[in-house]
Amino acid sequence: MIHARCGWLEQRGLPSLRQSVDALAEQCGDGTVWMLTTTGGDVVGCTTVLDHGPARDWTEAERSEPALYLFSTVTHPDYRSLKPGTVIAHWAVDRAARQGREWVRRGCLDLELRDYYQEQGFVLVREIPVRIGTLYVMARRAERLDIAMLRAAYK
């Protein structure tokens, strides 16, 4: 799935994840990766979920609020029409609410990805200049959502 995403990005002249494939795959072994699959077992997407985010990205007050943090979300381009990234985001928003957390937080370096996350209900908290561009730090309030309805498309 990650290799398919790399090829899709490279075909469009976009920055690839290829140099990070091994690191992304290793995250699957530490118990913090959530995977979206079809009922047949095909991996459609994944994200790393943590209880804390980088201190440099969030203020002390923000870090004191209970939140889930999403990192390294990758989806299979062949399933784009099913919006797996949106399903993953909504799963995280619902999970955070079920756990009594207030927020789901994430960041990205790509302007189009920032816009996509905003379509999912995330708001831009701040822009942070980094060595390779701009980090867009984003958040969405946790709330209960009907995940079963979203998941039904993955048969």
Stockholm file with secondary structure:
# STOCKHOLM 1.0

chainA/1-155         MIHARCGWLEQRGLPSLRQSVDALAEQCGDGTVWMLTTTGGDVVGCTTVLDHGPARDWTEAERSEPALYLFSTVTHPDYRSLKPGTVIAHWAVDRAARQGREWVRRGCLDLELRDYYQEQGFVLVREIPVRIGTLYVMARRAERLDIAMLRAAYK
#=GR chainA/1-155 SS CHHHHHHHHHHTTCCCSGGGHHHHHHHGGGTCEEEEECTTCCEEEEEEEESCCCTTTSCHHHHHSCEEEEEEEEECGGGGGGCHHHHHHHHHHHHHHHTTCCEEEEEESCHHHHHHHHHTTCEEEEEEEETTEEEEEEEEECCCCCHHHHHTTCC
#=GC SS_cons         CHHHHHHHHHHTTCCCSGGGHHHHHHHGGGTCEEEEECTTCCEEEEEEEESCCCTTTSCHHHHHSCEEEEEEEEECGGGGGGCHHHHHHHHHHHHHHHTTCCEEEEEESCHHHHHHHHHTTCEEEEEEEETTEEEEEEEEECCCCCHHHHHTTCC
//
